Amino acid sequence: MRWDGIAWAALALLLFAAEAMAPGAFMLWMGFAAVAVFLAVLVVPGIPVLAQVAVFILLSFVSIQVYRRWFRRGEPGSDRPHLNQRANTLVGSVTRLDQAIVNGRGRVQIADAFWDVEGPDLPAGTPVRVVAAHGMLLKVQEA
C-alpha cells in the first residue's frame, strides 16, 4: 500500500476520533470524505496527490452541505431559545425607571440587576416597556 492511502486512512480515523470527542457532526462528514478518497486511491492507484486533496475538499464541502440540508432539517427547535441570553428574555417586560432617561440614556432595576436603558427622555419612576435588547443595553419606551 502506498503512503498516500495510509495517510487518508489515518486522517479518516483521526477525524472520526475528533468527532467522538467533540460531537457536532462536522468532522464526521469530513471523515467520510477522507474514507472516499482512501477508497479511490485503493481502486485507482495513480491519482496525483494534488487531485486527491482537491477531491477531499470537494467531497467535504458536498457532504457537509448534504448534512445541513437533509439531516439537520428534522431537528426540533429549542424550548428555551433565549437560554444564556438574559437581556433577550426581558423584552416585553414592564418596569419603572430607577434613574431618569436624560439625553436618551437611563437606568432600570430588574430583579437583582441594574440595566442601562436607551429611549426617549422620561422622569424617574415612569413605567417603561423593554422593546429590544442589544448586548447589555435595553431599549425602552413608555408603557
C-alpha positions in Angstrom: 0.0 0.0 0.0 1.3 3.5 -0.8 1.9 6.2 1.7 -1.0 8.4 0.5 -3.5 5.6 1.1 -2.2 5.2 4.6 -2.4 8.9 5.1 -6.0 9.1 4.0 -7.0 6.2 6.3 -5.2 7.8 9.2 -6.9 11.2 8.5 -10.3 9.5 8.4 -9.6 7.7 11.7 -8.4 11.0 13.2 -11.5 12.9 12.1 -13.8 10.2 13.4 -11.9 10.2 16.8 -12.1 14.0 16.9 -15.9 13.8 16.2 -16.3 11.4 19.1 -14.5 13.8 21.4 -16.2 17.0 20.2 -19.6 16.0 18.7 -21.2 18.3 16.3 -21.3 16.2 13.1 -18.9 18.5 11.3 -15.8 16.3 11.3 -17.8 13.1 10.8 -18.7 14.2 7.3 -15.1 15.2 6.5 -14.1 11.7 7.8 -16.5 10.2 5.3 -14.8 12.3 2.5 -11.4 11.0 3.7 -12.7 7.4 3.5 -14.0 8.1 0.0 -10.6 9.4 -1.1 -8.9 6.4 0.6 -11.1 4.0 -1.4 -10.4 5.9 -4.6 -6.6 5.6 -4.0 -7.0 1.9 -3.5 -9.1 1.4 -6.6 -7.1 3.8 -8.9 -3.5 3.8 -7.6 -2.1 6.6 -9.9 -4.1 9.6 -8.7 -1.8 12.6 -8.1 -1.7 13.9 -4.5 -3.0 17.4 -5.6 -6.0 15.7 -7.2 -6.6 13.7 -4.0 -6.6 16.9 -1.9 -9.0 18.6 -4.4 -11.4 15.7 -4.3 -11.2 15.6 -0.5 -12.0 19.3 -0.2 -14.9 18.9 -2.7 -16.3 15.9 -1.0 -16.0 17.5 2.4 -17.9 20.5 1.2 -20.6 18.5 -0.5 -21.1 16.1 2.4 -21.4 18.9 4.9 -24.0 20.6 2.7 -25.9 17.4 2.4 -25.9 17.0 6.2 -27.0 20.6 6.7 -29.8 20.4 4.2 -31.3 17.0 4.7 -30.3 15.7 8.1 -30.5 18.8 10.3 -33.8 19.8 8.9 -35.7 17.5 11.3 -34.0 18.7 14.5 -36.5 20.2 16.9 -36.2 23.8 17.9 -35.1 24.7 21.4 -37.9 25.0 24.0 -35.7 27.8 25.6 -34.3 29.8 22.6 -33.0 32.6 24.9 -31.1 30.5 27.3 -27.9 32.3 28.3 -29.2 35.5 26.7 -30.7 37.1 29.7 -31.3 40.5 28.1 -33.4 39.0 25.4 -35.7 37.3 28.0 -36.5 40.8 29.3 -38.1 42.0 26.0 -41.8 42.8 26.7 -41.4 43.2 30.4 -42.5 46.4 32.2 -40.6 48.1 35.0 -40.1 51.5 36.5 -37.2 53.8 35.7 -34.6 53.8 38.6 -32.8 56.8 37.1 -34.4 59.3 34.7 -33.6 58.9 31.0 -31.6 62.1 30.1 -30.2 62.6 26.6 -31.5 59.1 25.7 -29.8 57.2 28.5 -31.1 56.0 31.9 -31.2 53.0 34.2 -33.7 50.5 35.5 -33.5 47.7 38.1 -35.0 44.4 37.1 -34.9 41.8 39.9 -31.3 42.0 41.3 -29.6 43.6 38.3 -29.3 47.2 37.1 -29.6 47.7 33.3 -28.6 50.7 31.2 -31.5 51.7 29.0 -31.9 53.8 25.9 -35.1 55.6 24.9 -37.0 58.9 25.0 -36.3 61.3 27.9 -38.5 60.3 30.8 -38.5 61.1 34.6 -37.5 58.5 37.2 -40.3 56.3 38.3 -42.0 56.2 34.9 -43.2 52.7 33.9 -41.4 51.6 30.7 -41.6 48.5 28.5 -38.5 46.8 27.2 -38.8 46.7 23.4 -35.4 45.4 22.4 -32.0 44.3 23.8 -28.6 44.9 22.3 -26.0 43.3 24.5 -26.3 44.8 27.9 -28.3 47.8 26.7 -32.1 47.7 26.8 -34.2 49.9 24.5 -37.4 51.1 26.2 -40.5 53.1 25.6 -43.1 54.5 27.9 -45.6 51.8 29.0 
